[in-house]
Amino acid sequence: MLFVKTGVLFWLALGSMRKTPARTVLTALGIVIGVAAVIATISIGEGAQVRVQESLSRPESRVVYLAAVVPRNRWRTGAEKLKQNDRLSVKDYFALKASLGHTSAVSPSIYVPVAHVEALGRATDAILEGLDVGGFKLGGYGTRPRTVVVGSVFSDSDVRKRATVCVITLSLANELYPFVTALNRVITVQGVPFAIVGILDDEDFGNPLIPNARDFHIFVPYTSLAARLDRLADMTIRAQAEDVEHVDFLKNSMSDLIERRRAGREAEFRIISAADSIQAYSEGSRAIARLLAAVAAVSLIVGGVGIMNIMLVSVVERTREIGVRMAIGTRCKDVLRQFLLEATVLGFLGSSVGLAVGVAATAFVAWLNDWPVRVTLPSMATALFCGVVVSICFGYRPAYRAASLLPIQALRAEP
């Protein structure tokens, strides 16, 4: 019997809304916008978390960097370079390598931003970097480890012997040896000949502003670079944690060890990791999600207020109809149920349209701005539920007012 009554009331609610289609559409518009904002909030938040998890799963996100920098109290004096005794040294690297736990690779990095290279009468400038063998497992800051295309990387023996061997990128190999293979040939770096033992793939810059960027990079044993090319180049030390959970442990261990080895050095030892940037991105995504959540809440409240106002007007316009129905035996709870059902139907229809609009708008904005989004069934169900609940909550007051009318007063109302 209850289902029969509910079905009758449902069709009465639809009939009432069909009488004023423009009013129905405008009333549901607030719910449409609110539900669309809810979908956008949840989708962007979940998409950002997926991207964060993907980033943390990459090997380069577990790399921790140790560098010596000019202390802040010397910035005002114009001192831009560290004294030789303040810099990180090979002894620091050996001490860290021997003492650090939960690491899968450790390597120093001696970086020369511009190095002149020549081969077969061709010359260009390239980035020169001195590494230990473990450095090829680490990758650059926030970038993946490189893959060997031809040949191999240099060995521990090459590092110990300060051998004049190098590994170059594919772009540099094609630039210097366009018609023959570069493997096992000689390249001159800053006037010193090095034998090419391997060729690595290029780094994907991923910057549309520089579509033709070429990755000219040379890797040599750090011992060879320090002994033969540049004794004064600054060194940084990189270490890769076994897993993401040990990144903070590795940072703390490196900080404690290097402070114990300070030995009067004035430099500041800065320790950072790619995970720090990922965390900053995660916090920014959460801030955007919170902002969108506030917009969604305001939109839903505005939509709910609109439903309440329109239904209050509807109660006034239908006062005589309500009085007639009560006079022939309709109970107050049936009137209450009818108006609540109208609010529910209005909220459901508005939420359904808002759901479609939200999914389409979220996908478009994600495509336009390359934002991560993830629309799931639970998020869609949550948005739909929020829209319907808001409609019921704000529709209760008009429904209660309609059910509270006295039949005799309602019948006396002006038609």
For each residue, the residues with C-beta under 8 A, 3 or more apart:
1: 4 5
2: 5 6
3: 6 7
4: 1 7 8
5: 1 2 8 9 334 337
6: 2 3 9 10 337 341
7: 3 4 10 11
8: 4 5 11 12
9: 5 6 12 13 334 337 338 341
10: 6 7 13 14 341 345
11: 7 8 14 15
12: 8 9 15 16 338
13: 9 10 16 17 338 341 342 345
14: 10 11 17 18 345
15: 11 12 18 19
16: 12 13 19 20 314 318 342
17: 13 14 20 21 24 342 345 346
18: 14 15 21 24
19: 15 16
20: 16 17 23 24
21: 17 18 24 25
22: 25 26
23: 20 26 27 310
24: 17 18 20 21 27 28 346
25: 21 22 28 29
26: 22 23 29 306 310
27: 23 24 30 306 307 310 346 350
28: 24 25 31 32 303 307 346 347 349 350 353
29: 25 26 32 33 303 306 350
30: 27 33 34 299 300 302 303 304 305 306 307 350
31: 28 34 35 300 303 304 307 346 347 350 351 354 387 390 391
32: 28 29 35 36 303 350 351 353 354 357
33: 29 30 36 37 299 302 303 354
34: 30 31 37 38 296 297 299 300 301 302 303 354 386 387 390
35: 31 32 38 39 300 350 351 354 355 357 358 383 384 386 387
36: 32 33 39 40 354 355 357 358 361
37: 33 34 40 41 292 295 296 299 300 358
38: 34 35 41 42 296 300 354 358 382 383 386 387
39: 35 36 42 43 354 355 358 359 362 375 379 380 383
40: 36 37 43 44 292 296 358 361 362 365
41: 37 38 44 45 289 292 293 295 296
42: 38 39 45 46 379 382 383
43: 39 40 46 47 358 359 362 373 374 375 379
44: 40 41 47 48 285 288 289 292 362 371 372 373
45: 41 42 48 49 285 286 289
46: 42 43 49 50 373 374 376 379
47: 43 44 50 51 366 371 372 373 374
48: 44 45 51 52 281 282 285 286 288 289 372
49: 45 46 52 53 282 285
50: 46 47 53 54 372 374
51: 47 48 54 55 281 372
52: 48 49 55 56 278 281 282 285
53: 49 50 56 57
54: 50 51 57 58
55: 51 52 58 61 278 281
56: 52 53 61 244 275 278
57: 53 54 61 244
58: 54 55 61 144
59: 62 63 137 138 139 144 145 240
60: 63 138 139 140 141 142 143 144 145 274
61: 55 56 57 58 142 244 247 273 274 275 278
62: 59 104 240 241 242 243 244 246 247 273 274 275
63: 59 60 138 139 141 238 239 240 241 273 274
64: 238 239 240 241 247 250 251 254 271 272 273
65: 141 236 237 238 271 272 273
66: 88 96 236 237 238 239 254 258 269 270 271
67: 88 234 236 237 269 270
68: 82 86 87 88 234 265 267 268 269 270
69: 82 267 268 269 270
70: 74 75 79 80 81 82 267 268
71: 74 266 267 268
72: 75 268
73: 76
74: 70 71 77 79 266
75: 70 72 79
76: 73
77: 74
78:
79: 70 74 75
80: 70
81: 70
82: 68 69 70 86 87 234 267
83: 86 87 266
84: 87 232
85: 265
86: 68 82 83 265 266 267
87: 68 82 83 84 234 235 267
88: 66 67 68 92 93 108 234 235 236 237
89: 92 93 235
90: 93 94 108 222 223 226 235
91: 94 95
92: 88 89 95 96 237 258 261
93: 88 89 90 96 97 106 108 132 235 237
94: 90 91 97 98
95: 91 92 98 99 257 261
96: 66 92 93 99 100 106 237 239 254 257 258
97: 93 94 100 106
98: 94 95
99: 95 96 253 257
100: 96 97 103 106 239 250 253 254 257
101: 253
102: 241 242 243 246 249 250
103: 100 106 239 240 241 242 250
104: 62 137 240 241 242
105: 134 135 137 138 239 240
106: 93 96 97 100 103 132 134 237 238 239 240
107: 131 132 133 134 135 138 222 237 238
108: 88 90 93 130 131 132 135 222 235 236 237 238
109: 129 130 131 135 222 235 236 237 238
110: 129 130 222 225 226 230 233 234 235
111: 127 128 129 130 233 234 236
112: 115 127 128 129 225 229 230 233
113: 127
114: 125 127
115: 112 125 126 127 128 189 190 218 229
116: 123 124 125 189 190
117: 123 124 125 126 172 176 187 188 189 218
118: 121 122 123 176 187 188
119: 122 176 177 182 185 186 187 188
120: 176 177
121: 118
122: 118 119 175 176
123: 116 117 118
124: 116 117 172 175 176 216
125: 114 115 116 117 216
126: 115 117 168 172 216 217 218
127: 111 112 113 114 115 216 217 218
128: 111 112 115 189 190 218 220 225 229
129: 109 110 111 112 135 217 218 219 220 225
130: 108 109 110 111 219 220 221 222 223 224 225 226 233
131: 107 108 109 134 135 136 219 220 221 222
132: 93 106 107 108 135 159 221 222
133: 107 136 153 154 155 156 159
134: 105 106 107 131 137 138
135: 105 107 108 109 129 131 132 138 219 222 238
136: 131 133 145 146 153 167 219
137: 59 104 105 134 145 240
138: 59 60 63 105 107 134 135 145 238 240
139: 59 60 63 143 144 145 146
140: 60 143 203
141: 60 63 65 274
142: 60 61 274 277
143: 60 139 140 203
144: 58 59 60 139
145: 59 60 136 137 138 139
146: 136 139 169 200 201 203
147: 200 201
148: 151 152 153 167 198 199 200
149: 170 199 200 201
150: 181 183 198 199
151: 148 167 183 184 196 197 198 199
152: 148 197 198
153: 133 136 148 167 197 198 219
154: 133 158 159 163 165 166 167 197 198 219 220 221
155: 133 158 159
156: 133 159 160
157: 160 161 163
158: 154 155 161 163 165 221 224
159: 132 133 154 155 156 162 163 221 222 223
160: 156 157 223
161: 157 158
162: 159 221 223 224 227 228
163: 154 157 158 159 221 224
164: 192 193 194 195 220 224 228
165: 154 158 194 195 196 197 220 221 224
166: 154 187 189 194 195 196 197 218 219 220
167: 136 148 151 153 154 196 197 198 199 200 218 219 220
168: 126 172 173 182 187 196 198 199 200 217 218 219
169: 146 172 173 199 200 201 202 203 215 216 217 218
170: 149 173 174 199 200 201 202 215
171: 174 175 202 214 215 216
172: 117 124 126 168 169 175 176 214 215 216 217 218
173: 168 169 170 176 177 182 196 199
174: 170 171 177 178
175: 122 124 171 172 178 214 216
176: 117 118 119 120 122 124 172 173 182 187
177: 119 120 173 174 180 181 182 185
178: 174 175
179:
180: 177 185
181: 150 177 184 185
182: 119 168 173 176 177 185 187 196 199
183: 150 151 196 197 198 199
184: 151 181 195 196 197
185: 119 177 180 181 182 195 196
186: 119 193 194 195 196
187: 117 118 119 166 168 176 182 193 194 196 218
188: 117 118 119 191 192 193 194
189: 115 116 117 128 166 192 193 194 218 220 229
190: 115 116 128 229 230
191: 188
192: 164 188 189 228 229
193: 164 186 187 188 189
194: 164 165 166 186 187 188 189 218 220 224
195: 164 165 166 184 185 186
196: 151 165 166 167 168 173 182 183 184 185 186 187 199
197: 151 152 153 154 165 166 167 183 184
198: 148 150 151 152 153 154 167 168 183
199: 148 149 150 151 167 168 169 170 173 182 183 196
200: 146 147 148 149 167 168 169 170 217 219
201: 146 147 149 169 170
202: 169 170 171 214 215
203: 140 143 146 169 215 217
204:
205: 210 213 215
206:
207: 210 213
208: 211
209:
210: 205 207 213
211: 208
212:
213: 205 207 210
214: 171 172 175 202
215: 169 170 171 172 202 203 205
216: 124 125 126 127 169 171 172 175
217: 126 127 129 168 169 172 200 203
218: 115 117 126 127 128 129 166 167 168 169 172 187 189 194
219: 129 130 131 135 136 153 154 166 167 168 200
220: 128 129 130 131 154 164 165 166 167 189 194 224 225 229
221: 130 131 132 154 158 159 162 163 165 224 225
222: 90 107 108 109 110 130 131 132 135 159 225 226 235
223: 90 130 159 160 162 226 227
224: 130 158 162 163 164 165 194 220 221 227 228 229
225: 110 112 128 129 130 220 221 222 228 229 230 233
226: 90 110 130 222 223 229 230 231 233
227: 162 223 224 231
228: 162 164 192 224 225
229: 112 115 128 189 190 192 220 224 225 226 233
230: 110 112 190 225 226 233
231: 226 227
232: 84
233: 110 111 112 130 225 226 229 230
234: 67 68 82 87 88 110 111
235: 87 88 89 90 93 108 109 110 222
236: 65 66 67 88 108 109 111
237: 65 66 67 88 92 93 96 106 107 108 109 254
238: 63 64 65 66 106 107 108 109 135 138
239: 63 64 66 96 100 103 105 106 250 254
240: 59 62 63 64 103 104 105 106 137 138
241: 62 63 64 102 103 104 244 246 247 249 250
242: 62 102 103 104 246
243: 62 102 246
244: 56 57 61 62 241 247 275
245: 249
246: 62 102 241 242 243 249 250
247: 61 62 64 241 244 250 251 273 275
248: 251 252
249: 102 241 245 246 252 253
250: 64 100 102 103 239 241 246 247 253 254
251: 64 247 248 254 255 271 273
252: 248 249 255 256
253: 99 100 101 249 250 256 257
254: 64 66 96 100 237 239 250 251 257 258 271
255: 251 252 258 259 269 271
256: 252 253 259 260
257: 95 96 99 100 253 254 260 261
258: 66 92 96 254 255 261 262 269
259: 255 256 262 269
260: 256 257
261: 92 95 257 258
262: 258 259 265 269
263:
264:
265: 68 85 86 262
266: 71 74 83 86
267: 68 69 70 71 82 86 87
268: 68 69 70 71 72
269: 66 67 68 69 255 258 259 262
270: 66 67 68 69
271: 64 65 66 251 254 255
272: 64 65 276
273: 61 62 63 64 65 247 251 276
274: 60 61 62 63 141 142 277 278
275: 56 61 62 244 247 278 279
276: 272 273 279 280
277: 142 274 280 281
278: 52 55 56 61 274 275 281 282
279: 275 276 282 283
280: 276 277 283 284
281: 48 51 52 55 277 278 284 285
282: 48 49 52 278 279 285 286
283: 279 280 286 287
284: 280 281 287 288
285: 44 45 48 49 52 281 282 288 289
286: 45 48 282 283 289 290
287: 283 284 290 291
288: 44 48 284 285 291 292
289: 41 44 45 48 285 286 292 293
290: 286 287 293 294
291: 287 288 294 295
292: 37 40 41 44 288 289 295 296
293: 41 289 290 296 297
294: 290 291 297 298
295: 37 41 291 292 298 299
296: 34 37 38 40 41 292 293 299 300
297: 34 293 294 300 301
298: 294 295 301 302
299: 30 33 34 37 295 296 302 303
300: 30 31 34 35 37 38 296 297 303 304 386 387 390
301: 34 297 298 304 305 390
302: 30 33 34 298 299 305 306
303: 28 29 30 31 32 33 34 299 300 306 307 350 387 390 391
304: 30 31 300 301 307 308 390 391 393 394
305: 30 301 302 308 309 394
306: 26 27 29 30 302 303 309 310
307: 27 28 30 31 303 304 310 311 343 346 347 391 394 395
308: 304 305 311 312 394 395 397 398
309: 305 306 312 313
310: 23 26 27 306 307 313 314
311: 307 308 314 315 339 342 343 395 398 399
312: 308 309 315 316 397 398 401
313: 309 310 316 317
314: 16 310 311 317 318 342 398
315: 311 312 318 319 322 339 398 401 402
316: 312 313 319
317: 313 314
318: 16 314 315 321 322 402
319: 315 316 322 323 405 410 413
320: 323 324 410 411 413 414 415
321: 318 324 325
322: 315 318 319 325 326 335 402 405 410
323: 319 320 326 327 405 407 408 409 410 411 412 413
324: 320 321 327 328 410 411
325: 321 322 328 330 335
326: 322 323 329 330 332 335 405 407 410
327: 323 324 407 411
328: 324 325
329: 326
330: 325 326 334 335
331: 334 335
332: 326 335 336 403 404
333: 336 337 403
334: 5 9 330 331 337 338
335: 322 325 326 330 331 332 338 339 399 402 403 405
336: 332 333 339 340 399 400 402 403
337: 5 6 9 333 334 340 341 399
338: 9 12 13 334 335 341 342 399 402
339: 311 315 335 336 342 343 395 398 399 402 403
340: 336 337 343 344 392 395 396 399
341: 6 9 10 13 337 338 344 345
342: 13 16 17 311 314 338 339 345 346 395
343: 307 311 339 340 346 347 391 392 394 395 396 398 399
344: 340 341 347 348 388 391 392 395
345: 10 13 14 17 341 342 348 349
346: 17 24 27 28 31 307 342 343 349 350 391 395
347: 28 31 307 343 344 350 351 387 388 389 390 391 392 395
348: 344 345 351 352 384 387 388 391
349: 28 345 346 352 353
350: 27 28 29 30 31 32 35 303 346 347 353 354 387 391
351: 31 32 35 347 348 354 355 383 384 386 387 388 391
352: 348 349 355 356 384
353: 28 32 349 350 356 357
354: 31 32 33 34 35 36 38 39 350 351 357 358 383 387
355: 35 36 39 351 352 358 359 380 383 384
356: 352 353 359 360
357: 32 35 36 353 354 360 361
358: 35 36 37 38 39 40 43 354 355 361 362 383
359: 39 43 355 356 362 363 375 380
360: 356 357 363 364
361: 36 40 357 358 364 365
362: 39 40 43 44 358 359 365 366 373 375
363: 359 360 366 367 373 375
364: 360 361 367 368
365: 40 361 362 368 369 371 373
366: 47 362 363 369 370 371 372 373
367: 363 364 370
368: 364 365
369: 365 366
370: 366 367
371: 44 47 365 366
372: 44 47 48 50 51 366
373: 43 44 46 47 362 363 365 366
374: 43 46 47 50
375: 39 43 359 362 363 379 380
376: 46 379 380
377: 380 381
378: 381 382
379: 39 42 43 46 375 376 382 383
380: 39 355 359 375 376 377 383 384
381: 377 378 384 385
382: 38 42 378 379 385 386
383: 35 38 39 42 351 354 355 358 379 380 386 387
384: 35 348 351 352 355 380 381 387 388
385: 381 382 388 389
386: 34 35 38 300 351 382 383 389 390
387: 31 34 35 38 300 303 347 348 350 351 354 383 384 390 391
388: 344 347 348 351 384 385 391 392
389: 347 385 386 392 393
390: 31 34 300 301 303 304 347 386 387 393 394
391: 31 303 304 307 343 344 346 347 348 350 351 387 388 394 395
392: 340 343 344 347 388 389 395 396
393: 304 389 390 396
394: 304 305 307 308 343 390 391 397
395: 307 308 311 339 340 342 343 344 346 347 391 392 398 399
396: 340 343 392 393 399 400
397: 308 312 394 400 401
398: 308 311 312 314 315 339 343 395 401 402
399: 311 335 336 337 338 339 340 343 395 396 402 403
400: 336 396 397 403 404
401: 312 315 397 398 404 405
402: 315 318 322 335 336 338 339 398 399 405
403: 332 333 335 336 339 399 400
404: 332 400 401
405: 319 322 323 326 335 401 402 409 410
406: 409 410
407: 323 326 327 410 411
408: 323 411 412
409: 323 405 406 412 413
410: 319 320 322 323 324 326 405 406 407 413
411: 320 323 324 327 407 408
412: 323 408 409
413: 319 320 323 409 410
414: 320
415: 320
